[in-house]
Amino acid sequence: MTVKSNHVTIKGIKDGLVFLLDDRCEFTSLLDDLRYKLEYSHQNILTGPIIHIDVKLGTRMVTEEQKEMILDILKQRGNLLVRSVESPVLEEEKDVEGALMTMSGIVRSGQVLHHKGNLLFLGDVNPGGTITCTGDILILGSLRGMAHAGVEGNVDAIIAASYLSPTQLRIAETISRPPDEWENRETSMEFASLQDGKMQIDKITNITRVRPDLNVFKGV
């Protein structure tokens, strides 16, 4: 495949790369050029250790399906870790409060996963790995790294994990207790929240104490 267009510009920054995607070309042409850049044009800088990248879509409106198509191409290059995707928000998305993004995988040591909103992560966060969100962080897996919810000051955010043994928890600007105090905990799913400005840990079955707005299953 030969692609002569230049719909994708890759720029180096202090802590990674920025992918600037043309917002006026046909979407299929954009995908073709992105594949070409990764497979042929920039092999020298897209190999080796983990590289954090930020994707900027300009003024292009994309659906979730189109965004996933872009991410799927980037994920084929094993050393690229998408840190952010910047694009205009569709009007229907603006009206959905508390929307939950679902992602899966493993956040390994040295990797940072950031999401704007609430995140359901299906997988493990290893020691040295980090997840940050402006909203809630819900992990169906082990949290052995660092998690920071409510990064823009949302003190009502929570962090939950199937196995909670982090190196550090943060909600807004409040930092959890030292890692050595997480030893020998129960294996049941737990969550962290702020109460009177202090970090508190409780079983997930008691989450309605801090989130009374949640729908509760009461059986028949």
Secondary structure, 3 states (H helix, E strand, C coil): CCCCCCCEEEEEECCEEEEEECCCCCHHHHHHHHHHHHHHHCCCCCCCCCEEEEEECCCCCCCHHHHHHHHHHHHCCCCEEEEEEECCCCHHHHCCCCCEEEEEEEECCCCEEEECCEEEEEEEECCCCEEEECCCEEEEEEECCEEEECCCCCCCCCEEEEEECCCEEEECCEECCCHHHHCCCCCCCEEEEEECCEEEEEEHHHHHHCCCCCCCCCCC
